[in-house]
Amino acid sequence: MKVSVLATMVLVAISALPAAAQECLPDLVEVAGWSAKPEQNKIRVGIGLRNEGDTDIKMVQGTVAFRDPLGGELAPVIDIFPDTILLAGNPGNIGVYLLDGSVRLGHVERDMVSTVICITGVVLADGSVVKAGT
């Protein structure tokens, strides 16, 4: 099946660490939007990312987590595809991830969901590397 996205279709690697347990770069990349759709026995999750900086990003290291109002996990933490390119001022770059259909994200009302993004490193257009904690 072919899926149309703004940038590129990517697959997911699930991280065992929650995004909140990592040191993150503040305010560099934000979740611009997301969607979750049941598909057979999977949940297809689309995540739009927006570069809030003034320099293009050529590579990203980070995670996105989905939480309920009590802080509960709605899906496993998603590792952002590292080769995601984020243009400065771009309204969003969408990655598509397939998750196990039993995750809560596909069954909870949208207004009960918050996203937590943790960017731990980026490679900027000029080749410089920015990492959290350095």
C-alpha positions as CSV (number, residue, x, y, z in Angstrom):
1,M,0.0,0.0,0.0
2,K,1.3,3.4,-0.9
3,V,1.0,6.3,1.6
4,S,1.4,9.9,0.7
5,V,3.2,12.1,3.1
6,L,4.7,15.6,3.0
7,A,8.3,14.4,3.0
8,T,9.1,10.7,3.4
9,M,7.7,7.5,4.7
10,V,9.8,6.1,7.5
11,L,9.6,3.1,9.7
12,V,9.9,3.1,13.5
13,A,12.4,1.8,16.0
14,I,10.9,1.7,19.5
15,S,13.0,3.0,22.3
16,A,12.9,1.5,25.7
17,L,13.7,4.8,27.4
18,P,10.9,7.4,28.0
19,A,11.6,10.8,26.5
20,A,11.4,12.5,29.9
21,A,14.5,10.6,31.2
22,Q,16.8,12.1,28.6
23,E,18.5,15.5,28.4
24,C,16.9,17.4,25.5
25,L,17.7,20.4,23.4
26,P,14.9,23.0,24.2
27,D,12.7,24.6,21.6
28,L,14.6,23.4,18.5
29,V,12.1,21.0,17.0
30,E,8.4,20.8,17.8
31,V,5.6,18.4,17.0
32,A,3.5,20.3,14.5
33,G,0.7,17.8,14.5
34,W,0.0,14.1,14.6
35,S,-2.6,11.5,13.5
36,A,-3.3,7.9,14.6
37,K,-5.4,5.5,12.4
38,P,-6.2,1.9,13.1
39,E,-5.1,-0.3,10.1
40,Q,-5.7,-4.0,10.4
41,N,-4.0,-5.0,13.6
42,K,-1.7,-2.0,13.6
43,I,-1.9,1.7,14.4
44,R,-0.5,4.0,11.7
45,V,0.9,7.2,13.4
46,G,1.8,10.3,11.4
47,I,4.0,12.8,13.2
48,G,4.6,16.3,11.8
49,L,7.8,17.9,13.0
50,R,8.6,21.6,12.6
51,N,12.1,23.2,12.8
52,E,11.8,26.2,15.1
53,G,15.3,27.4,14.4
54,D,16.7,29.6,11.6
55,T,19.1,26.9,10.1
56,D,18.1,23.8,8.2
57,I,18.6,20.5,10.0
58,K,20.1,17.6,8.0
59,M,19.9,14.9,10.7
60,V,17.9,14.5,13.9
61,Q,18.4,12.3,17.0
62,G,15.4,12.3,19.3
63,T,12.1,10.8,20.4
64,V,8.4,11.5,20.5
65,A,6.1,10.2,23.3
66,F,2.4,10.3,23.6
67,R,0.9,10.7,27.1
68,D,-2.5,10.8,28.7
69,P,-3.5,13.6,31.3
70,L,-2.2,11.4,34.1
71,G,1.2,11.0,32.5
72,G,0.5,7.4,31.3
73,E,2.1,6.1,28.2
74,L,-0.3,5.8,25.2
75,A,2.2,4.2,22.9
76,P,5.9,3.1,23.1
77,V,8.3,6.0,22.7
78,I,9.0,6.6,19.0
79,D,12.6,7.2,17.8
80,I,12.5,9.9,15.1
81,F,14.0,8.6,11.9
82,P,17.6,10.0,12.0
83,D,17.8,11.0,8.3
84,T,14.8,13.4,8.7
85,I,15.6,16.7,7.1
86,L,13.8,19.7,8.6
87,L,14.0,23.0,6.7
88,A,14.0,26.2,8.8
89,G,10.5,27.7,8.8
90,N,9.0,24.6,7.2
91,P,5.5,24.1,8.4
92,G,6.2,20.4,9.0
93,N,7.8,17.2,7.9
94,I,5.8,14.1,8.4
95,G,7.1,10.7,9.4
96,V,4.8,7.6,9.3
97,Y,5.3,4.9,11.9
98,L,3.5,1.6,12.4
99,L,2.8,0.5,15.9
100,D,1.2,-2.6,17.5
101,G,-2.6,-2.3,17.3
102,S,-3.0,-2.8,21.1
103,V,-1.5,0.6,22.0
104,R,-3.8,3.0,23.7
105,L,-3.1,5.9,21.3
106,G,-5.5,4.6,18.7
107,H,-8.3,4.4,21.2
108,V,-8.1,7.5,23.4
109,E,-9.9,10.8,22.5
110,R,-7.6,13.2,20.8
111,D,-8.0,16.0,23.4
112,M,-6.7,13.5,26.1
113,V,-3.4,13.2,24.3
114,S,-0.2,15.3,24.8
115,T,3.0,14.9,22.9
116,V,6.5,15.0,24.5
117,I,9.4,15.6,22.1
118,C,13.0,15.2,23.1
119,I,15.7,16.1,20.6
120,T,19.1,15.0,21.9
121,G,21.1,16.0,18.8
122,V,21.0,17.5,15.4
123,V,23.4,18.0,12.4
124,L,22.8,21.5,11.0
125,A,23.1,22.4,7.3
126,D,26.7,23.7,7.7
127,G,27.7,20.3,9.1
128,S,28.0,21.4,12.7
129,V,26.7,19.0,15.4
130,V,24.6,20.2,18.3
131,K,24.0,17.7,21.2
132,A,22.1,18.1,24.4
133,G,24.3,18.5,27.5
134,T,27.4,19.8,25.6
